[in-house]
Amino acid sequence: MIEEIVVMVVIGTFAGIIGAMVGVGGGIIVSPALTFIGLLPAQIASTSLIPVSFTSLSSTVAYSRQHKIKYGLGVRMASFAIPGAAIGAILSSSLPLGQFKLYFAIILFLTGVYLWTRNKIARKGRNTGVHTIKNKRTRDFILSIGCLGAGLISSLFGIGGGIVFVPLMLVILELTMSAAAATSQLSLLITSVVGNLVHISLGHPEYLPAIFLSLGSVIGAQIGANLSKYVSETILIRLFSISVMAVSAKLFIDSLTSEYLR
């Protein structure tokens, strides 16, 4: 029992550090870990989403002190994502385990690709962003649909919507990486709270793992937010992106052999 607690706290801490530094949400680490211990999709998503909320809360507090958050934008993006968060929580209980692993593998692979190429995405945002999409209504439409999708995958897979929020802010709105990562945490906080409320009302979460994962995530988020001021995270992110794609490959193989996919 003590060993399991330590493992959960360590996983949560690492998830908090990564989530705070790159704005993708610590669930990208927590949720795969829960997948490999035999939980069902709704349990995985809901249990992972609880520490995501604590990571986002801790990160939001830290970034608020650094004055990096664009509050109006963060709240607006979250408002678009909220319906998706509610729908994702409801759908999670009807998704077979094999399909969950397959779709999750795809999302993890795309996340790994995004993390590997995010500097190019940031440069594209600065160079072409809003100049490419001049019509404000078009930009707002793309933003709203993207955020709706972010909310959906946030609650369906328990990973938070940062893998969508951050690229949207970089490419469509031309924010810097620092501002996008910080603002994403506020949007993640609001979206994940809504997803958690729906998951809890449906009786999905496993609370004991969630508590220790959340404890680690709070510690890790503070570390990550402070490290972001001093440390160039390029090497860390490259290594992490390779790890994410390796986990994606394992989930993909598992999904092909799962009886639940058929």
PyMOL commands that set and color helices and strands:
alter all, ss='L'
color gray80, all
select helices_A, chain A and resi 2-22+27-35+41-65+71-94+97-127+129-132+136-157+162-171+177-201+207-227+234-257+259-261
alter helices_A, ss='H'
color red, helices_A
deselect
rebuild
show_as cartoon
